[in-house]
Structure formats: structure tokens, C-alpha cells
Amino acid sequence: MLYKEKKEKDNGSEIKWKLYQEILVVETKRVLVVIRRWGTKRTSMLRKTLKLDMLVLIGIGHKSMR
């Protein structure tokens, strides 16, 4: 009797752990997606600013070379 109860308890905790793991995986994936989106937004913004900076630098460079 005790053995059976113990086994059921172990199974229950195992199921809980599996659910917990799945939730964790889902959460981490969601977080990664958010980070990825945020990262792409930031990199695109950075690229735009870099392009502007480069254009300004090139513009200044041309003016000073004349």
C-alpha cells in the first residue's frame, strides 16, 4: 500500500515537473521572440542612424575636400 502511494506521488511530481518544464520552454521562447523583435527594431534603428552618420560624414568630407 505504501509503495503504491509513494509511486503515485512520484508520478504526480513528475507530471508537475514536465508541465513546469513545458511552461518554462514556452516562456523562454516567448521572451526570445520579444528579444528578437526588440533586437531587430534596435538594429534597424542603429543601421538608419549609422547610414545618416555616414552620409553626414561623407557630406562633410566632400565639403572639406573642395
C-alpha positions in Angstrom: 0.0 0.0 0.0 2.7 2.5 1.0 4.8 1.6 -2.1 1.8 2.3 -4.4 1.1 5.7 -2.7 4.7 6.6 -3.0 4.8 5.7 -6.7 1.7 7.8 -7.3 3.2 10.7 -5.5 6.4 10.4 -7.6 4.3 10.2 -10.8 2.4 13.3 -9.8 5.5 15.3 -9.1 7.0 14.0 -12.4 3.9 15.2 -14.3 4.1 18.6 -12.5 7.8 18.8 -13.4 7.1 18.0 -17.0 4.3 20.7 -17.1 6.6 23.1 -15.4 9.4 22.4 -18.0 6.9 22.9 -20.9 5.8 26.2 -19.4 9.4 27.3 -18.9 10.2 26.4 -22.6 7.1 28.3 -23.8 8.1 31.3 -21.6 11.7 31.3 -22.8 10.6 31.1 -26.4 8.2 34.0 -25.9 11.0 36.0 -24.2 13.4 35.1 -27.0 10.8 36.2 -29.6 10.3 39.5 -27.8 14.1 40.0 -27.5 14.5 39.1 -31.2 11.8 41.6 -32.2 13.3 44.3 -30.0 16.7 43.5 -31.3 15.7 43.8 -35.0 14.0 47.1 -34.2 17.1 48.3 -32.5 19.4 47.1 -35.2 17.3 48.7 -37.9 17.3 51.9 -36.0 21.0 51.7 -35.5 21.5 51.0 -39.1 19.5 54.0 -40.1 21.4 56.2 -37.7 24.7 54.8 -38.9 23.7 55.4 -42.5 22.8 59.0 -41.6 26.1 59.4 -39.8 27.9 58.0 -42.8 26.1 60.4 -45.2 26.8 63.3 -42.9 30.5 62.3 -42.6 30.7 61.8 -46.4 29.0 65.1 -46.9 31.4 66.9 -44.6 34.3 65.0 -46.2 33.3 66.3 -49.6 32.9 69.8 -48.4 36.2 69.9 -46.7 38.0 68.4 -49.7 36.8 71.2 -52.1 
